[in-house]
Amino acid sequence: MMTSSDAIAYDFEKSSQGDRLAKARRYFRFSVPQGMKELDEGKATERMGSLTDHYLGGRRVGEDVASCAWSLLHVDEFRNDDI
């Protein structure tokens, strides 16, 4: 499931609509890059939390989270032709 969702997200990001949304700062994808595939679902929530905290604590990801939150709070400031 994780592999197919990554492939779908990659295909969307490379599409013209995905590219427009990303450039307009209206498309964000947050995905912990390492370590999650090896975890047994439901049995390693502490490790999942640690990996997620480390991922979200990264400077670039933190900036993207802030941009995503800003875009959600200011959704009326975007016009349809921006996307």
Backbone as CSV, one residue per row, in Angstrom:
resi,resn,N_x,N_y,N_z,CA_x,CA_y,CA_z,C_x,C_y,C_z
1,MET,0.835,-1.198,0.000,0.000,0.000,0.000,0.878,1.259,0.000
2,MET,1.916,1.292,0.831,2.777,2.475,0.885,3.502,2.675,-0.436
3,THR,3.950,1.590,-1.038,4.677,1.703,-2.301,3.780,2.235,-3.395
4,SER,2.551,1.725,-3.484,1.654,2.194,-4.534,1.228,3.641,-4.304
5,SER,1.050,4.060,-3.064,0.668,5.454,-2.818,1.816,6.391,-3.182
6,ASP,3.051,5.968,-2.937,4.196,6.785,-3.337,4.269,6.911,-4.854
7,ALA,4.013,5.823,-5.551,4.049,5.849,-7.019,2.941,6.735,-7.575
8,ILE,1.762,6.654,-6.996,0.639,7.491,-7.434,0.950,8.963,-7.178
9,ALA,1.490,9.267,-6.008,1.850,10.651,-5.681,2.915,11.166,-6.644
10,TYR,3.899,10.342,-6.956,4.963,10.737,-7.886,4.370,11.048,-9.258
11,ASP,3.485,10.170,-9.740,2.850,10.404,-11.044,2.045,11.702,-11.038
12,PHE,1.312,11.958,-9.943,0.521,13.183,-9.860,1.428,14.414,-9.837
13,GLU,2.503,14.350,-9.059,3.424,15.484,-8.974,4.029,15.835,-10.328
14,LYS,4.200,14.837,-11.179,4.781,15.055,-12.500,3.741,15.462,-13.547
15,SER,2.462,15.384,-13.200,1.408,15.783,-14.130,1.328,17.308,-14.207
16,SER,0.685,17.820,-15.225,0.579,19.276,-15.367,-0.208,19.890,-14.207
17,GLN,-1.288,19.225,-13.775,-2.065,19.763,-12.661,-1.258,19.711,-11.361
18,GLY,-0.565,18.617,-11.111,0.257,18.508,-9.913,1.356,19.551,-9.890
19,ASP,1.973,19.773,-11.040,3.025,20.782,-11.150,2.477,22.176,-10.870
20,ARG,1.312,22.498,-11.439,0.695,23.812,-11.190,0.362,23.995,-9.712
21,LEU,-0.215,22.956,-9.103,-0.573,23.060,-7.686,0.662,23.219,-6.806
22,ALA,1.717,22.501,-7.121,2.950,22.611,-6.330,3.554,24.005,-6.467
23,LYS,3.597,24.531,-7.688,4.151,25.863,-7.901,3.318,26.938,-7.211
24,ALA,2.016,26.718,-7.119,1.131,27.671,-6.438,1.115,27.435,-4.924
25,ARG,1.932,26.492,-4.455,1.995,26.128,-3.028,0.634,25.668,-2.521
26,ARG,-0.045,24.859,-3.366,-1.355,24.309,-3.008,-1.332,22.790,-2.923
27,TYR,-0.191,22.176,-3.207,-0.058,20.725,-3.113,1.135,20.412,-2.215
28,PHE,0.885,19.601,-1.211,1.927,19.190,-0.281,1.793,17.693,-0.053
29,ARG,2.909,17.023,0.046,2.910,15.600,0.377,3.885,15.403,1.528
30,PHE,3.389,14.811,2.585,4.208,14.522,3.743,4.283,13.004,3.908
31,SER,5.487,12.483,3.865,5.685,11.044,3.927,7.036,10.760,4.576
32,VAL,7.018,10.079,5.696,8.263,9.725,6.377,9.067,8.823,5.443
33,PRO,10.283,9.230,5.077,10.997,8.535,4.016,11.645,7.208,4.392
34,GLN,12.015,6.998,5.643,12.768,5.797,5.976,12.260,5.147,7.253
35,GLY,12.306,3.826,7.244,12.046,3.080,8.463,10.628,2.598,8.672
36,MET,9.650,3.176,8.026,8.255,2.804,8.265,7.888,1.464,7.625
37,LYS,8.486,1.130,6.510,8.130,-0.102,5.812,8.492,-1.342,6.621
38,GLU,9.500,-1.225,7.457,9.961,-2.371,8.227,9.133,-2.615,9.489
39,LEU,8.272,-1.698,9.839,7.501,-1.816,11.076,6.255,-2.669,10.873
40,ASP,5.948,-3.471,11.874,4.698,-4.225,11.856,3.577,-3.289,12.260
41,GLU,2.533,-3.255,11.447,1.418,-2.347,11.707,0.809,-2.615,13.077
42,GLY,0.648,-1.566,13.859,0.006,-1.670,15.158,0.899,-2.156,16.279
43,LYS,2.119,-2.567,15.979,2.993,-3.107,17.010,4.175,-2.206,17.328
44,ALA,4.319,-1.134,16.604,5.498,-0.294,16.800,5.134,1.183,16.796
45,THR,4.076,1.535,17.497,3.621,2.925,17.459,4.651,3.886,18.045
46,GLU,5.403,3.449,19.030,6.418,4.332,19.605,7.508,4.643,18.578
47,ARG,7.954,3.631,17.854,8.972,3.833,16.815,8.415,4.689,15.682
48,MET,7.155,4.475,15.319,6.518,5.291,14.278,6.487,6.750,14.706
49,GLY,6.149,6.978,15.957,6.114,8.339,16.480,7.480,8.989,16.447
50,SER,8.496,8.226,16.805,9.858,8.748,16.797,10.309,9.098,15.378
51,LEU,10.049,8.200,14.423,10.409,8.473,13.028,9.665,9.693,12.494
52,THR,8.386,9.797,12.846,7.572,10.916,12.387,8.054,12.232,12.991
53,ASP,8.346,12.224,14.292,8.859,13.433,14.945,10.170,13.889,14.308
54,HIS,11.054,12.945,14.034,12.331,13.278,13.406,12.097,13.870,12.013
55,TYR,11.212,13.255,11.245,10.896,13.734,9.896,10.314,15.146,9.939
56,LEU,9.319,15.353,10.793,8.668,16.661,10.871,9.577,17.729,11.464
57,GLY,10.600,17.317,12.201,11.532,18.256,12.796,12.573,18.782,11.820
58,GLY,12.634,18.197,10.636,13.589,18.674,9.638,13.224,20.063,9.157
59,ARG,14.229,20.860,8.863,13.994,22.259,8.490,13.096,22.383,7.261
60,ARG,13.411,21.680,6.199,12.632,21.790,4.960,11.190,21.331,5.168
61,VAL,11.019,20.223,5.868,9.668,19.720,6.123,8.901,20.692,7.003
62,GLY,9.570,21.250,7.994,8.932,22.233,8.864,8.437,23.438,8.083
63,GLU,9.241,23.892,7.122,8.828,25.013,6.270,7.624,24.630,5.419
64,ASP,7.618,23.392,4.905,6.485,22.931,4.099,5.219,22.809,4.947
65,VAL,5.352,22.342,6.185,4.195,22.251,7.080,3.631,23.649,7.345
66,ALA,4.507,24.612,7.587,4.058,25.988,7.821,3.372,26.550,6.570
67,SER,3.927,26.290,5.391,3.310,26.760,4.144,1.955,26.108,3.917
68,CYS,1.868,24.822,4.217,0.602,24.106,4.065,-0.457,24.686,5.004
69,ALA,-0.070,24.911,6.258,-1.011,25.494,7.224,-1.451,26.884,6.780
70,TRP,-0.507,27.694,6.279,-0.846,29.040,5.809,-1.844,28.955,4.659
71,SER,-1.608,28.038,3.720,-2.505,27.945,2.568,-3.904,27.493,2.985
72,LEU,-3.999,26.667,4.017,-5.314,26.253,4.515,-6.035,27.402,5.215
73,LEU,-5.278,28.210,5.927,-5.871,29.350,6.628,-6.260,30.483,5.676
74,HIS,-5.619,30.562,4.525,-5.840,31.655,3.585,-6.358,31.147,2.241
75,VAL,-7.204,30.167,2.278,-7.692,29.533,1.049,-8.414,30.533,0.148
76,ASP,-9.044,31.535,0.708,-9.775,32.520,-0.097,-8.851,33.447,-0.876
77,GLU,-7.567,33.457,-0.548,-6.623,34.331,-1.242,-6.149,33.746,-2.572
78,PHE,-6.524,32.511,-2.848,-6.109,31.874,-4.093,-7.252,31.938,-5.100
79,ARG,-6.893,32.266,-6.298,-7.862,32.272,-7.374,-7.766,30.951,-8.121
80,ASN,-8.821,30.577,-8.840,-8.811,29.332,-9.607,-7.714,29.315,-10.656
81,ASP,-7.353,30.462,-11.206,-6.303,30.463,-12.233,-4.916,30.332,-11.621
82,ASP,-4.807,30.416,-10.280,-3.533,30.164,-9.617,-3.195,28.675,-9.627
83,ILE,-4.230,27.856,-9.767,-4.004,26.405,-9.696,-4.285,25.754,-10.994
